[in-house]
Amino acid sequence: MLSALTNKMKKLDSLTKDELISLYINDRKSLDDIAKIYDVSRAAVYKRPRKYNIKQRSKSEARIEAQKQGKLPQGFFDINENFFNSWSSEMAYVLGLIITDGCVSKAGVISLCINDKELLEKVKKTMNSEHQIKPSKHQKNLYYFHFARDRITKDLEKLGVVPRKSLTVKFPDIPQEYLSDFIRGVFDGDGSVFFDKRRPNFPLRSKFVSGSEDFIEGLHVSLKLLGMPERTVYKQKTKNGWNYMFIYDHKDSIKLFGILYKNIQNGLFLERKYKRFLEGF
């Protein structure tokens, strides 16, 4: 028994830095794979990257590598990992949608769930993703798009998108040129446009709602910078806490339409809300 253990340790000693780089970095072998090659436990190999100052793959990177190699039942789907690393009209819109209708798990999985499959397909295409859009198993007419990449999770974290964000998220620092795109994403997530049937001729109304007071205040200020009038922010009790909202009347809703939809060449907008505005005209 002792002799067998000694032989294994001698074999592991032959795992030089160059050999580990060749197997782990160049050949993309996992630590489990390398342990099997050297007939030792994974724990015995685990300390080697640190000993040789070789950066070890994160859990997410290891999972992706295993998916690429067909070791896991979930397939590997490509996506633009740098999507949230630099500002663009598309990035700003998707960020607004994720801040309102998305969530991040503790494991770093980003999920976007809405009841419009067509819009999710557009978001998926914009992010150069191969992930599938799937129907929810728990709610009819709800679809979800989820993905996990360390780089995306870290970039979103810098922008305030973290686990359990709905009550605490703050309004991010958005470049002025992309502010209307971001707010359109927010509106498609947590905004609404409707007709007030209590009023003559059913005048148009538009509303923004958030569970975060900091976010709704930042949104209100940003819309004033874009030319919208000041409104009262109302606080409403819900079963889960408080909601914060402000409402625009008919005239100001038409003005909001001009701000939200001035840059929709990329097709990133919820068509049903867009059409509701047009009905109000």
C-alpha positions as protocol buffer text, in pm:
chain_id: "A"
residue {
  index: 1
  type: MET
  ca { x: 0 y: 0 z: 0 }
}
residue {
  index: 2
  type: LEU
  ca { x: 275 y: 240 z: 100 }
}
residue {
  index: 3
  type: SER
  ca { x: 475 y: 137 z: -207 }
}
residue {
  index: 4
  type: ALA
  ca { x: 180 y: 212 z: -439 }
}
residue {
  index: 5
  type: LEU
  ca { x: 134 y: 554 z: -282 }
}
residue {
  index: 6
  type: THR
  ca { x: 505 y: 626 z: -317 }
}
residue {
  index: 7
  type: ASN
  ca { x: 495 y: 532 z: -685 }
}
residue {
  index: 8
  type: LYS
  ca { x: 201 y: 763 z: -744 }
}
residue {
  index: 9
  type: MET
  ca { x: 378 y: 1053 z: -578 }
}
residue {
  index: 10
  type: LYS
  ca { x: 690 y: 988 z: -784 }
}
residue {
  index: 11
  type: LYS
  ca { x: 475 y: 991 z: -1099 }
}
residue {
  index: 12
  type: LEU
  ca { x: 311 y: 1318 z: -990 }
}
residue {
  index: 13
  type: ASP
  ca { x: 655 y: 1469 z: -932 }
}
residue {
  index: 14
  type: SER
  ca { x: 715 y: 1428 z: -1304 }
}
residue {
  index: 15
  type: LEU
  ca { x: 434 y: 1680 z: -1368 }
}
residue {
  index: 16
  type: THR
  ca { x: 661 y: 1974 z: -1440 }
}
residue {
  index: 17
  type: LYS
  ca { x: 545 y: 2329 z: -1503 }
}
residue {
  index: 18
  type: ASP
  ca { x: 595 y: 2289 z: -1879 }
}
residue {
  index: 19
  type: GLU
  ca { x: 398 y: 1965 z: -1879 }
}
residue {
  index: 20
  type: LEU
  ca { x: 114 y: 2124 z: -1678 }
}
residue {
  index: 21
  type: ILE
  ca { x: 102 y: 2422 z: -1916 }
}
residue {
  index: 22
  type: SER
  ca { x: 88 y: 2181 z: -2209 }
}
residue {
  index: 23
  type: LEU
  ca { x: -198 y: 1978 z: -2060 }
}
residue {
  index: 24
  type: TYR
  ca { x: -398 y: 2244 z: -1875 }
}
residue {
  index: 25
  type: ILE
  ca { x: -349 y: 2552 z: -2095 }
}
residue {
  index: 26
  type: ASN
  ca { x: -272 y: 2423 z: -2444 }
}
residue {
  index: 27
  type: ASP
  ca { x: -474 y: 2100 z: -2448 }
}
residue {
  index: 28
  type: ARG
  ca { x: -749 y: 2244 z: -2222 }
}
residue {
  index: 29
  type: LYS
  ca { x: -747 y: 1937 z: -2000 }
}
residue {
  index: 30
  type: SER
  ca { x: -931 y: 1964 z: -1669 }
}
residue {
  index: 31
  type: LEU
  ca { x: -763 y: 1894 z: -1336 }
}
residue {
  index: 32
  type: ASP
  ca { x: -972 y: 1576 z: -1322 }
}
residue {
  index: 33
  type: ASP
  ca { x: -834 y: 1472 z: -1661 }
}
residue {
  index: 34
  type: ILE
  ca { x: -477 y: 1537 z: -1547 }
}
residue {
  index: 35
  type: ALA
  ca { x: -536 y: 1346 z: -1222 }
}
residue {
  index: 36
  type: LYS
  ca { x: -651 y: 1044 z: -1421 }
}
residue {
  index: 37
  type: ILE
  ca { x: -345 y: 1065 z: -1647 }
}
residue {
  index: 38
  type: TYR
  ca { x: -119 y: 1057 z: -1342 }
}
residue {
  index: 39
  type: ASP
  ca { x: -341 y: 809 z: -1154 }
}
residue {
  index: 40
  type: VAL
  ca { x: -379 y: 1034 z: -850 }
}
residue {
  index: 41
  type: SER
  ca { x: -667 y: 1221 z: -686 }
}
residue {
  index: 42
  type: ARG
  ca { x: -786 y: 1560 z: -810 }
}
residue {
  index: 43
  type: ALA
  ca { x: -684 y: 1706 z: -473 }
}
residue {
  index: 44
  type: ALA
  ca { x: -326 y: 1599 z: -540 }
}
residue {
  index: 45
  type: VAL
  ca { x: -323 y: 1792 z: -869 }
}
residue {
  index: 46
  type: TYR
  ca { x: -526 y: 2087 z: -742 }
}
residue {
  index: 47
  type: LYS
  ca { x: -232 y: 2269 z: -581 }
}
residue {
  index: 48
  type: ARG
  ca { x: -5 y: 2240 z: -883 }
}
residue {
  index: 49
  type: PRO
  ca { x: -133 y: 2545 z: -1080 }
}
residue {
  index: 50
  type: ARG
  ca { x: -81 y: 2766 z: -775 }
}
residue {
  index: 51
  type: LYS
  ca { x: 263 y: 2616 z: -710 }
}
residue {
  index: 52
  type: TYR
  ca { x: 371 y: 2697 z: -1065 }
}
residue {
  index: 53
  type: ASN
  ca { x: 192 y: 3037 z: -1067 }
}
residue {
  index: 54
  type: ILE
  ca { x: -51 y: 2923 z: -1339 }
}
residue {
  index: 55
  type: LYS
  ca { x: -390 y: 3094 z: -1334 }
}
residue {
  index: 56
  type: GLN
  ca { x: -660 y: 2840 z: -1260 }
}
residue {
  index: 57
  type: ARG
  ca { x: -991 y: 2847 z: -1445 }
}
residue {
  index: 58
  type: SER
  ca { x: -1291 y: 2977 z: -1251 }
}
residue {
  index: 59
  type: LYS
  ca { x: -1590 y: 2749 z: -1191 }
}
residue {
  index: 60
  type: SER
  ca { x: -1777 y: 2921 z: -1474 }
}
residue {
  index: 61
  type: GLU
  ca { x: -1483 y: 2887 z: -1714 }
}
residue {
  index: 62
  type: ALA
  ca { x: -1438 y: 2522 z: -1615 }
}
residue {
  index: 63
  type: ARG
  ca { x: -1808 y: 2456 z: -1677 }
}
residue {
  index: 64
  type: ILE
  ca { x: -1794 y: 2623 z: -2018 }
}
residue {
  index: 65
  type: GLU
  ca { x: -1487 y: 2421 z: -2113 }
}
residue {
  index: 66
  type: ALA
  ca { x: -1663 y: 2101 z: -2005 }
}
residue {
  index: 67
  type: GLN
  ca { x: -1966 y: 2198 z: -2216 }
}
residue {
  index: 68
  type: LYS
  ca { x: -1745 y: 2261 z: -2519 }
}
residue {
  index: 69
  type: GLN
  ca { x: -1593 y: 1916 z: -2480 }
}
residue {
  index: 70
  type: GLY
  ca { x: -1932 y: 1748 z: -2441 }
}
residue {
  index: 71
  type: LYS
  ca { x: -1870 y: 1641 z: -2081 }
}
residue {
  index: 72
  type: LEU
  ca { x: -2192 y: 1799 z: -1954 }
}
residue {
  index: 73
  type: PRO
  ca { x: -2550 y: 1741 z: -2078 }
}
residue {
  index: 74
  type: GLN
  ca { x: -2594 y: 2116 z: -2133 }
}
residue {
  index: 75
  type: GLY
  ca { x: -2450 y: 2221 z: -2466 }
}
residue {
  index: 76
  type: PHE
  ca { x: -2214 y: 2513 z: -2510 }
}
residue {
  index: 77
  type: PHE
  ca { x: -2370 y: 2825 z: -2661 }
}
residue {
  index: 78
  type: ASP
  ca { x: -2160 y: 3114 z: -2784 }
}
residue {
  index: 79
  type: ILE
  ca { x: -2231 y: 3478 z: -2687 }
}
residue {
  index: 80
  type: ASN
  ca { x: -2053 y: 3813 z: -2709 }
}
residue {
  index: 81
  type: GLU
  ca { x: -1882 y: 3823 z: -2369 }
}
residue {
  index: 82
  type: ASN
  ca { x: -1779 y: 4188 z: -2422 }
}
residue {
  index: 83
  type: PHE
  ca { x: -2133 y: 4311 z: -2490 }
}
residue {
  index: 84
  type: PHE
  ca { x: -2160 y: 4514 z: -2166 }
}
residue {
  index: 85
  type: ASN
  ca { x: -1799 y: 4629 z: -2173 }
}
residue {
  index: 86
  type: SER
  ca { x: -1858 y: 4935 z: -2393 }
}
residue {
  index: 87
  type: TRP
  ca { x: -2155 y: 5165 z: -2455 }
}
residue {
  index: 88
  type: SER
  ca { x: -2377 y: 5147 z: -2761 }
}
residue {
  index: 89
  type: SER
  ca { x: -2748 y: 5203 z: -2830 }
}
residue {
  index: 90
  type: GLU
  ca { x: -2802 y: 4828 z: -2823 }
}
residue {
  index: 91
  type: MET
  ca { x: -2608 y: 4775 z: -2501 }
}
residue {
  index: 92
  type: ALA
  ca { x: -2794 y: 5060 z: -2326 }
}
residue {
  index: 93
  type: TYR
  ca { x: -3136 y: 4920 z: -2423 }
}
residue {
  index: 94
  type: VAL
  ca { x: -3057 y: 4564 z: -2314 }
}
residue {
  index: 95
  type: LEU
  ca { x: -2912 y: 4697 z: -1987 }
}
residue {
  index: 96
  type: GLY
  ca { x: -3238 y: 4882 z: -1918 }
}
residue {
  index: 97
  type: LEU
  ca { x: -3437 y: 4568 z: -1990 }
}
residue {
  index: 98
  type: ILE
  ca { x: -3217 y: 4352 z: -1763 }
}
residue {
  index: 99
  type: ILE
  ca { x: -3222 y: 4606 z: -1477 }
}
residue {
  index: 100
  type: THR
  ca { x: -3603 y: 4595 z: -1476 }
}
residue {
  index: 101
  type: ASP
  ca { x: -3702 y: 4250 z: -1604 }
}
residue {
  index: 102
  type: GLY
  ca { x: -3384 y: 4050 z: -1548 }
}
residue {
  index: 103
  type: CYS
  ca { x: -3217 y: 3886 z: -1253 }
}
residue {
  index: 104
  type: VAL
  ca { x: -2878 y: 3745 z: -1156 }
}
residue {
  index: 105
  type: SER
  ca { x: -2843 y: 3430 z: -948 }
}
residue {
  index: 106
  type: LYS
  ca { x: -2576 y: 3385 z: -682 }
}
residue {
  index: 107
  type: ALA
  ca { x: -2406 y: 3147 z: -926 }
}
residue {
  index: 108
  type: GLY
  ca { x: -2380 y: 3431 z: -1181 }
}
residue {
  index: 109
  type: VAL
  ca { x: -2651 y: 3316 z: -1424 }
}
residue {
  index: 110
  type: ILE
  ca { x: -2829 y: 3609 z: -1589 }
}
residue {
  index: 111
  type: SER
  ca { x: -3196 y: 3551 z: -1675 }
}
residue {
  index: 112
  type: LEU
  ca { x: -3426 y: 3773 z: -1876 }
}
residue {
  index: 113
  type: CYS
  ca { x: -3794 y: 3672 z: -1862 }
}
residue {
  index: 114
  type: ILE
  ca { x: -4066 y: 3855 z: -2055 }
}
residue {
  index: 115
  type: ASN
  ca { x: -4390 y: 3767 z: -2233 }
}
residue {
  index: 116
  type: ASP
  ca { x: -4266 y: 3867 z: -2578 }
}
residue {
  index: 117
  type: LYS
  ca { x: -4062 y: 3595 z: -2748 }
}
residue {
  index: 118
  type: GLU
  ca { x: -3994 y: 3810 z: -3054 }
}
residue {
  index: 119
  type: LEU
  ca { x: -3819 y: 4077 z: -2849 }
}
residue {
  index: 120
  type: LEU
  ca { x: -3606 y: 3817 z: -2671 }
}
residue {
  index: 121
  type: GLU
  ca { x: -3502 y: 3680 z: -3009 }
}
residue {
  index: 122
  type: LYS
  ca { x: -3391 y: 4031 z: -3108 }
}
residue {
  index: 123
  type: VAL
  ca { x: -3192 y: 4068 z: -2785 }
}
residue {
  index: 124
  type: LYS
  ca { x: -3034 y: 3727 z: -2842 }
}
residue {
  index: 125
  type: LYS
  ca { x: -2932 y: 3824 z: -3196 }
}
residue {
  index: 126
  type: THR
  ca { x: -2796 y: 4160 z: -3076 }
}
residue {
  index: 127
  type: MET
  ca { x: -2573 y: 3979 z: -2825 }
}
residue {
  index: 128
  type: ASN
  ca { x: -2453 y: 3731 z: -3092 }
}
residue {
  index: 129
  type: SER
  ca { x: -2587 y: 3452 z: -2877 }
}
residue {
  index: 130
  type: GLU
  ca { x: -2662 y: 3092 z: -2971 }
}
residue {
  index: 131
  type: HIS
  ca { x: -2864 y: 3031 z: -2653 }
}
residue {
  index: 132
  type: GLN
  ca { x: -3219 y: 2906 z: -2688 }
}
residue {
  index: 133
  type: ILE
  ca { x: -3528 y: 3107 z: -2599 }
}
residue {
  index: 134
  type: LYS
  ca { x: -3748 y: 2875 z: -2397 }
}
residue {
  index: 135
  type: PRO
  ca { x: -4105 y: 2895 z: -2263 }
}
residue {
  index: 136
  type: SER
  ca { x: -4149 y: 2907 z: -1889 }
}
residue {
  index: 137
  type: LYS
  ca { x: -4262 y: 2588 z: -1720 }
}
residue {
  index: 138
  type: HIS
  ca { x: -4443 y: 2785 z: -1451 }
}
residue {
  index: 139
  type: GLN
  ca { x: -4625 y: 3064 z: -1633 }
}
residue {
  index: 140
  type: LYS
  ca { x: -4812 y: 3065 z: -1962 }
}
residue {
  index: 141
  type: ASN
  ca { x: -4690 y: 3300 z: -2239 }
}
residue {
  index: 142
  type: LEU
  ca { x: -4367 y: 3379 z: -2053 }
}
residue {
  index: 143
  type: TYR
  ca { x: -4030 y: 3317 z: -2218 }
}
residue {
  index: 144
  type: TYR
  ca { x: -3680 y: 3326 z: -2081 }
}
residue {
  index: 145
  type: PHE
  ca { x: -3330 y: 3383 z: -2211 }
}
residue {
  index: 146
  type: HIS
  ca { x: -3049 y: 3301 z: -1973 }
}
residue {
  index: 147
  type: PHE
  ca { x: -2671 y: 3278 z: -1995 }
}
residue {
  index: 148
  type: ALA
  ca { x: -2364 y: 3269 z: -1772 }
}
residue {
  index: 149
  type: ARG
  ca { x: -2023 y: 3422 z: -1837 }
}
residue {
  index: 150
  type: ASP
  ca { x: -1784 y: 3560 z: -1577 }
}
residue {
  index: 151
  type: ARG
  ca { x: -1701 y: 3861 z: -1792 }
}
residue {
  index: 152
  type: ILE
  ca { x: -2065 y: 3957 z: -1848 }
}
residue {
  index: 153
  type: THR
  ca { x: -2152 y: 3908 z: -1480 }
}
residue {
  index: 154
  type: LYS
  ca { x: -1862 y: 4131 z: -1371 }
}
residue {
  index: 155
  type: ASP
  ca { x: -1948 y: 4403 z: -1625 }
}
residue {
  index: 156
  type: LEU
  ca { x: -2313 y: 4401 z: -1516 }
}
residue {
  index: 157
  type: GLU
  ca { x: -2209 y: 4412 z: -1152 }
}
residue {
  index: 158
  type: LYS
  ca { x: -2019 y: 4736 z: -1221 }
}
residue {
  index: 159
  type: LEU
  ca { x: -2344 y: 4875 z: -1365 }
}
residue {
  index: 160
  type: GLY
  ca { x: -2545 y: 4780 z: -1056 }
}
residue {
  index: 161
  type: VAL
  ca { x: -2697 y: 4452 z: -1174 }
}
residue {
  index: 162
  type: VAL
  ca { x: -2643 y: 4216 z: -879 }
}
residue {
  index: 163
  type: PRO
  ca { x: -2842 y: 3936 z: -711 }
}
residue {
  index: 164
  type: ARG
  ca { x: -3159 y: 4054 z: -532 }
}
residue {
  index: 165
  type: LYS
  ca { x: -3131 y: 4399 z: -689 }
}
residue {
  index: 166
  type: SER
  ca { x: -3499 y: 4490 z: -732 }
}
residue {
  index: 167
  type: LEU
  ca { x: -3532 y: 4692 z: -410 }
}
residue {
  index: 168
  type: THR
  ca { x: -3184 y: 4843 z: -396 }
}
residue {
  index: 169
  type: VAL
  ca { x: -3066 y: 4901 z: -755 }
}
residue {
  index: 170
  type: LYS
  ca { x: -2951 y: 5256 z: -825 }
}
residue {
  index: 171
  type: PHE
  ca { x: -2985 y: 5446 z: -1151 }
}
residue {
  index: 172
  type: PRO
  ca { x: -2655 y: 5387 z: -1336 }
}
residue {
  index: 173
  type: ASP
  ca { x: -2436 y: 5657 z: -1485 }
}
residue {
  index: 174
  type: ILE
  ca { x: -2550 y: 5650 z: -1850 }
}
residue {
  index: 175
  type: PRO
  ca { x: -2376 y: 5856 z: -2121 }
}
residue {
  index: 176
  type: GLN
  ca { x: -2617 y: 6125 z: -2242 }
}
residue {
  index: 177
  type: GLU
  ca { x: -2620 y: 5996 z: -2601 }
}
residue {
  index: 178
  type: TYR
  ca { x: -2751 y: 5655 z: -2488 }
}
residue {
  index: 179
  type: LEU
  ca { x: -2992 y: 5774 z: -2220 }
}
residue {
  index: 180
  type: SER
  ca { x: -3308 y: 5746 z: -2431 }
}
residue {
  index: 181
  type: ASP
  ca { x: -3213 y: 5390 z: -2538 }
}
residue {
  index: 182
  type: PHE
  ca { x: -3160 y: 5287 z: -2177 }
}
residue {
  index: 183
  type: ILE
  ca { x: -3489 y: 5442 z: -2065 }
}
residue {
  index: 184
  type: ARG
  ca { x: -3673 y: 5267 z: -2351 }
}
residue {
  index: 185
  type: GLY
  ca { x: -3538 y: 4937 z: -2212 }
}
residue {
  index: 186
  type: VAL
  ca { x: -3655 y: 5039 z: -1864 }
}
residue {
  index: 187
  type: PHE
  ca { x: -3997 y: 5134 z: -2001 }
}
residue {
  index: 188
  type: ASP
  ca { x: -4034 y: 4802 z: -2184 }
}
residue {
  index: 189
  type: GLY
  ca { x: -3949 y: 4627 z: -1858 }
}
residue {
  index: 190
  type: ASP
  ca { x: -4132 y: 4823 z: -1588 }
}
residue {
  index: 191
  type: GLY
  ca { x: -4324 y: 5095 z: -1770 }
}
residue {
  index: 192
  type: SER
  ca { x: -4676 y: 5104 z: -1910 }
}
residue {
  index: 193
  type: VAL
  ca { x: -4887 y: 5305 z: -2151 }
}
residue {
  index: 194
  type: PHE
  ca { x: -5266 y: 5296 z: -2117 }
}
residue {
  index: 195
  type: PHE
  ca { x: -5593 y: 5483 z: -2162 }
}
residue {
  index: 196
  type: ASP
  ca { x: -5762 y: 5637 z: -1859 }
}
residue {
  index: 197
  type: LYS
  ca { x: -6127 y: 5544 z: -1911 }
}
residue {
  index: 198
  type: ARG
  ca { x: -6232 y: 5776 z: -1628 }
}
residue {
  index: 199
  type: ARG
  ca { x: -6141 y: 6071 z: -1848 }
}
residue {
  index: 200
  type: PRO
  ca { x: -6334 y: 6204 z: -2151 }
}
residue {
  index: 201
  type: ASN
  ca { x: -6216 y: 6051 z: -2480 }
}
residue {
  index: 202
  type: PHE
  ca { x: -5987 y: 5809 z: -2291 }
}
residue {
  index: 203
  type: PRO
  ca { x: -5672 y: 6025 z: -2285 }
}
residue {
  index: 204
  type: LEU
  ca { x: -5336 y: 5854 z: -2297 }
}
residue {
  index: 205
  type: ARG
  ca { x: -5130 y: 5794 z: -1982 }
}
residue {
  index: 206
  type: SER
  ca { x: -4779 y: 5656 z: -1934 }
}
residue {
  index: 207
  type: LYS
  ca { x: -4622 y: 5533 z: -1613 }
}
residue {
  index: 208
  type: PHE
  ca { x: -4289 y: 5418 z: -1471 }
}
residue {
  index: 209
  type: VAL
  ca { x: -4274 y: 5188 z: -1165 }
}
residue {
  index: 210
  type: SER
  ca { x: -3983 y: 5053 z: -958 }
}
residue {
  index: 211
  type: GLY
  ca { x: -3931 y: 4875 z: -629 }
}
residue {
  index: 212
  type: SER
  ca { x: -3622 y: 5092 z: -571 }
}
residue {
  index: 213
  type: GLU
  ca { x: -3674 y: 5451 z: -459 }
}
residue {
  index: 214
  type: ASP
  ca { x: -3316 y: 5540 z: -560 }
}
residue {
  index: 215
  type: PHE
  ca { x: -3373 y: 5409 z: -910 }
}
residue {
  index: 216
  type: ILE
  ca { x: -3708 y: 5584 z: -968 }
}
residue {
  index: 217
  type: GLU
  ca { x: -3565 y: 5915 z: -844 }
}
residue {
  index: 218
  type: GLY
  ca { x: -3265 y: 5881 z: -1078 }
}
residue {
  index: 219
  type: LEU
  ca { x: -3498 y: 5793 z: -1366 }
}
residue {
  index: 220
  type: HIS
  ca { x: -3718 y: 6094 z: -1292 }
}
residue {
  index: 221
  type: VAL
  ca { x: -3418 y: 6329 z: -1291 }
}
residue {
  index: 222
  type: SER
  ca { x: -3283 y: 6180 z: -1615 }
}
residue {
  index: 223
  type: LEU
  ca { x: -3614 y: 6226 z: -1793 }
}
residue {
  index: 224
  type: LYS
  ca { x: -3618 y: 6591 z: -1683 }
}
residue {
  index: 225
  type: LEU
  ca { x: -3273 y: 6627 z: -1843 }
}
residue {
  index: 226
  type: LEU
  ca { x: -3429 y: 6499 z: -2166 }
}
residue {
  index: 227
  type: GLY
  ca { x: -3702 y: 6763 z: -2152 }
}
residue {
  index: 228
  type: MET
  ca { x: -3982 y: 6592 z: -1960 }
}
residue {
  index: 229
  type: PRO
  ca { x: -4166 y: 6792 z: -1690 }
}
residue {
  index: 230
  type: GLU
  ca { x: -4130 y: 6728 z: -1320 }
}
residue {
  index: 231
  type: ARG
  ca { x: -4382 y: 6485 z: -1175 }
}
residue {
  index: 232
  type: THR
  ca { x: -4473 y: 6370 z: -825 }
}
residue {
  index: 233
  type: VAL
  ca { x: -4320 y: 6035 z: -727 }
}
residue {
  index: 234
  type: TYR
  ca { x: -4586 y: 5829 z: -548 }
}
residue {
  index: 235
  type: LYS
  ca { x: -4522 y: 5555 z: -294 }
}
residue {
  index: 236
  type: GLN
  ca { x: -4756 y: 5255 z: -300 }
}
residue {
  index: 237
  type: LYS
  ca { x: -4775 y: 4965 z: -54 }
}
residue {
  index: 238
  type: THR
  ca { x: -4753 y: 4614 z: -204 }
}
residue {
  index: 239
  type: LYS
  ca { x: -4751 y: 4265 z: -52 }
}
residue {
  index: 240
  type: ASN
  ca { x: -4372 y: 4256 z: -96 }
}
residue {
  index: 241
  type: GLY
  ca { x: -4295 y: 4605 z: 31 }
}
residue {
  index: 242
  type: TRP
  ca { x: -4325 y: 4936 z: -155 }
}
residue {
  index: 243
  type: ASN
  ca { x: -4344 y: 5048 z: -516 }
}
residue {
  index: 244
  type: TYR
  ca { x: -4250 y: 5395 z: -641 }
}
residue {
  index: 245
  type: MET
  ca { x: -4403 y: 5550 z: -952 }
}
residue {
  index: 246
  type: PHE
  ca { x: -4476 y: 5862 z: -1150 }
}
residue {
  index: 247
  type: ILE
  ca { x: -4730 y: 5920 z: -1427 }
}
residue {
  index: 248
  type: TYR
  ca { x: -4744 y: 6144 z: -1733 }
}
residue {
  index: 249
  type: ASP
  ca { x: -5068 y: 6285 z: -1876 }
}
residue {
  index: 250
  type: HIS
  ca { x: -5172 y: 6273 z: -2242 }
}
residue {
  index: 251
  type: LYS
  ca { x: -4968 y: 6567 z: -2367 }
}
residue {
  index: 252
  type: ASP
  ca { x: -4652 y: 6461 z: -2183 }
}
residue {
  index: 253
  type: SER
  ca { x: -4698 y: 6097 z: -2289 }
}
residue {
  index: 254
  type: ILE
  ca { x: -4680 y: 6211 z: -2652 }
}
residue {
  index: 255
  type: LYS
  ca { x: -4360 y: 6397 z: -2564 }
}
residue {
  index: 256
  type: LEU
  ca { x: -4226 y: 6081 z: -2397 }
}
residue {
  index: 257
  type: PHE
  ca { x: -4298 y: 5886 z: -2715 }
}
residue {
  index: 258
  type: GLY
  ca { x: -4068 y: 6120 z: -2908 }
}
residue {
  index: 259
  type: ILE
  ca { x: -3788 y: 6060 z: -2658 }
}
residue {
  index: 260
  type: LEU
  ca { x: -3823 y: 5683 z: -2633 }
}
residue {
  index: 261
  type: TYR
  ca { x: -3856 y: 5600 z: -3000 }
}
residue {
  index: 262
  type: LYS
  ca { x: -3624 y: 5847 z: -3171 }
}
residue {
  index: 263
  type: ASN
  ca { x: -3362 y: 5576 z: -3225 }
}
residue {
  index: 264
  type: ILE
  ca { x: -3524 y: 5242 z: -3302 }
}
residue {
  index: 265
  type: GLN
  ca { x: -3348 y: 5145 z: -3623 }
}
residue {
  index: 266
  type: ASN
  ca { x: -3209 y: 4839 z: -3448 }
}
residue {
  index: 267
  type: GLY
  ca { x: -3562 y: 4714 z: -3379 }
}
residue {
  index: 268
  type: LEU
  ca { x: -3508 y: 4691 z: -3003 }
}
residue {
  index: 269
  type: PHE
  ca { x: -3845 y: 4793 z: -2860 }
}
residue {
  index: 270
  type: LEU
  ca { x: -4161 y: 4624 z: -2739 }
}
residue {
  index: 271
  type: GLU
  ca { x: -4396 y: 4656 z: -3033 }
}
residue {
  index: 272
  type: ARG
  ca { x: -4718 y: 4630 z: -2834 }
}
residue {
  index: 273
  type: LYS
  ca { x: -4632 y: 4938 z: -2624 }
}
residue {
  index: 274
  type: TYR
  ca { x: -4520 y: 5127 z: -2933 }
}
residue {
  index: 275
  type: LYS
  ca { x: -4855 y: 5055 z: -3101 }
}
residue {
  index: 276
  type: ARG
  ca { x: -5047 y: 5161 z: -2790 }
}
residue {
  index: 277
  type: PHE
  ca { x: -4882 y: 5503 z: -2810 }
}
residue {
  index: 278
  type: LEU
  ca { x: -4984 y: 5529 z: -3177 }
}
residue {
  index: 279
  type: GLU
  ca { x: -5344 y: 5446 z: -3085 }
}
residue {
  index: 280
  type: GLY
  ca { x: -5335 y: 5739 z: -2845 }
}
residue {
  index: 281
  type: PHE
  ca { x: -5247 y: 5981 z: -3123 }
}
